[in-house]
């Protein structure tokens, strides 16, 4: 891609997200979301492959449908209140905007587009879709969190965790697996959105912190399937140890940092007498934990036989590891003692 085009596109994505976090006008919010969507299309379709074109088309149609629904609901709210401020008062508009933002975040039952889009593009672009592109809709949801329907949010949270776990059980493609992981974590983020938005923000930050090292290591080793992880313990033990720690943190096992948000969320839900919902979420998350344990086992606890019949890709192991991977992996393992201060 032309450097000037890359600069314009990346600047548009960054600025549109930053402006959404500071605007209080629905038209401005809609314009920023459209700029954000249109800037992602050339990045998704850059590999010049039919799958990339399909992924870009699915991303465009889904995001445009969500943005159109949000603009329709904002117009309904403006007709009722005579202003375009983000302080919602009419119930149909609030519900429609919440559903549209759930579609943009790929929360169940509007998750259908995310696995295919993640699989059809490159690893780093998939990382951008699963992390940075969720910031804008999450910021809008945080802005209107005291107006949203708590039943709708909790239903979507439980569905997201369940579907994220079920969908990842039979996946062998790493990008699709991480997409279902993102759906499950979106459910945890939305669980306390109306009751304790600060816990949802913390959950999202830790999710980004643990997802970035996984994608950087996958990109560093050119891995595409779970099978590719099996032969990497002999090539780079330190890299696979890093990946194993990060995977266990993604699963939410103590004493790693990934346990912190789940602990806080379940504690908050139990204190507000949501025992059934908290139990369903905790049980459904066991499926995702099984997937992370399987990845950890494949990457660091198995050795391929010397006379393997499976084709193993050639990789260079003399590349330097990016410093951000080591830094974020350390944070994913050591932040749990800070929980009492949260």
N, C-alpha and C positions, 0 to 999 in steps of 0.2 A: 504494500500500500504506500502511496505517495506520502512522504513525511508531513507535508502541509495538510493533506486530508486527514491523516491520523491525528494531528494536533487539533484540528477543528472538531473532529468527532469526539475525541477524549475530553476536550474542554467543554463541549456541549453537554456531555453526560454528567460531568462533575458539577458544572454550574447549575444545570436544571435541578439536580438533586438538592444542592445547597439552597437554591431559591425556594423550593417547596417547603423546606424547613422554616422559612422565615416569612412566607406570605400568609395573609389572612383573607384572600379574595379567591372565590371559587373559580373564576375565569382564569386568573393567573395560575392557579394550581393546575387546571386542565391544560393550559398552554405548556407549562413546564413538563407535565407528564407526556404530552405529545412530542415535544422536542426530545425527551429522554428515549421514547420508543423509536422515533425515526433515526436517532443517532446509533441505536443498537443494530438496526437492520443491516447496514453494510458490513459491520464487524462479524455478525453471524454468518452472512453469506460470503465472506471473504475466501474460504477454502475453494470456491469454484467447483463444487461437487453437488450432484443432485440432492443428496441428503442435506447439505447445507442450505440449498435453496428451499427445500421443503421445511426445514427448521425455521428459516427466516419468515416464510409465509405463515406458518402456524403462529409464530410469535407475534407477527404484525396483526393478524386477524384477531387473536385473543386479546391483545392489549388495546386494540382499537375498539373492540366491543365493550371492554370494561370502561374505557375512557368515555365512550358515547353514553353509556348508562349513567356514569357519574355526572356528566354534563346535563343529562336529562333531569336527574334528581336535583342537581343544584339549581336548575331553572325552575323546577317545581317549588323549591324552597324560597327562591327569590320572588316568585309570584305571590307566595303566601306572606312573606315577611317584608317585602319591599327593600331588601338589601342582599348583597352577595357575600356577606361575611361568612366565615366558616363555622359560626355558632348556629348549629342546626336546631330547629324547633319542631318541624313537621315530621311525623312518624314515617310515612311512606318514603320520603326523601332520605331519611337516616338509614332505613333498611336497605334501600337500593344502593346507596353509596357504600355501605358496609360490604354488601355482596360484591360490588365492583372492585373494591380494594382487596377483598379476599381472592378474587380471580387474578388480580395483578400479583399477589404474593404467592399464588399457587397453593392456597389452602383448600382442603377438601370441603365440598365436593367439586371444586373448580381446579383440580390439580392435573387434569388430563393432558395438558400441553407441555408440562415441564420435563418429564422424562424424554420425550421425543426431541424436544428442542436441545436439551443438554447432550443427547447422544449425537445429534446431527452437526454439532459445531466443534471447535477445538477445545482443548482442556482449559486454557486460560480464559477463553470466552465463556465457557460453562461456569467457571469460577465467578466471573463477573455477574452472570445472570443469577447465580445462587446466593450471592452476598450483596454486592453494591446495589443491584436493581431492586432489592427488597427494602432498601432504606426509605425511598420516597413513599410508597403506600403505608409503611409502618409509621412514618412521621405523621401522615394524615390521620391514621387510626388513633394515634396517641393524642392528636389535637381534639378529636371528637369522642374520646373514650368514655366521657361521662354521659353521652347521649345514646350510645349504642345499646343494642338489645343483648343483655348478658346471656340469655338462653341461646340465641343464635351463635354467639361467640364460643360458648362452651361446647355446643354441639359440633361446630366446625373443628374445635381443638381436639375433641375425642376422635372424630372421624379422621382427622389428619394424622394423628399418632397411629391409629389402627391401620389406615391405608398405607402410610409410610413404612410400617413394619411388614405388612403382608406383601406389598409390592416388591420389597427388596429381598424377600426370601428366595425367589427363584431367578435372581439376576446374576449374570456373569460379567456384564459390561460395567466397568467401574464408574463411568460417567452417569449411567442410568441409576446405578446403586446410590451414588451420592445425591442424585436428584430426589430419590425417594427418602433418603436421609434428610434432605432439606425440607421435604413435606412434613416429615415427622417433627422436626425441630420447629417448624412454623406452628404446629399445633401447641407445642410447649410455650412458644412466645405468646400465642393468643389466649392461653388459658387464664392468665391473670391480667389481661389487657384492661378490663373494666374495673377491676378491684385494686390492683397494685401495678400501675404502668411502669414504675421504676424497676420492678422485678422483670417485666417483659423486656425492657431496654437492656438490663444486665444479661438476660438470657441471649438476646440477639448479639451482643458484643462478644460473649464467650463462644457462641456458635461460629461467628466470623473468625475468631482467634484460633479455633480448632480446625476449621475447614480449610483455611489458607495453606497450612503446612501439608495437609493431605494432597491437595491439588498440585502444589509445587513439587512434591516428591513424585507424584504420578507423571507430571510433565517432564521432570528431570530424567526419569527412567523410561519415558515413552511407553508406559504401560497402558493397555486398553482393557484388558480382562483380568479376572481373578487369577487365571492360569499364569499370567505374566509375573505375578508376585512370587510364585513358588520357587523360582530359581535365583532370586535376588539376595537371599541370605548369604550365599557364598560370595557374591560379588561385592556387597557393601553391608557388612553387619551393622555399622553405625546408623546407616540410613534406615534399615529395617527396624532397628530398635526405636528410632525416632517415630517411624510410622506406627509401630505397635502402641507406643505410649499415647500418641494422638488419637488412635482409634479407640482405645479404652476410655480416653477422656470424652470422646464423642458419645460413647455409650453411657456415660454418666456413672462410672464406677468410682467409689471412694478408694484412696484419698486424693484422686485427681481433681482438677478444677471443674471438669464437666459435671461433677456431682453437685456443685454449689447451686446452679439455677434450679435443678430438679428438687433439691432439698428445700429451697426457699419457696418454690411454687407449691409443692405438696403441703408444706407447713402452713402456707397462707390459705390454701383451700380447706385444709382440715380445721383451721381456726375460724373460718366462716361457715362451718357446718356443711361443706360440700364433700362429704365422705365418699359417696357413691361415684361422683365424677373423678375424684382423686384416685380411687381404687381402680377404676377403669383405665385411667391414663397410665398408672404404674404397671398394671398387668400388660397393657398393649405395648408398652415400651420394651418388654422383654424380647419381643420379636426383633426389634432393631438391635438390641444388645447381642442377640445370637448372631446376627449378620456381622457385627463388628468383631465379635470373638472369632468368627470363621475367617475373616480377613486377617486378623492378627495371627491366627494359627497358620494360615497359608503363607504369610510373609516371613515369619520369624521362627516358626517351630517345626518346619518340615524341610527336608533336603531332597532334591531330585535324585533319582537313581542315575548311575553313570551311563546306563544304556537305555535312555528314555526314548520312547516312540513319539513323544510330543515335540513339535517344532518349537524351539526356544529362540527368541529373537536375539540378535547380537546387539550388545550395548557397550558403550564406552564408560568406564568407571573412573576415569581420571579427571572428570569435570568437578570443579569446586562446588560445594554445597552453598546455596545462598544463605547469607547470615540471618535473613528474616525467618527462615525455617527453624534454625536452632533457637532463635529468640522466642518465637511464638510457641515452640514445643516446650521450652522451659516454663513459660507462663501457663500452658495448659496442664502442667504437672504440679505446680507449686502455689497456685493462688487460693486453694481451699482454706488455709488458715485465716484468710481475710474475711471469711463469711460473717463472723460476729460483728464486723464493722459495717456491714451492708444494711 
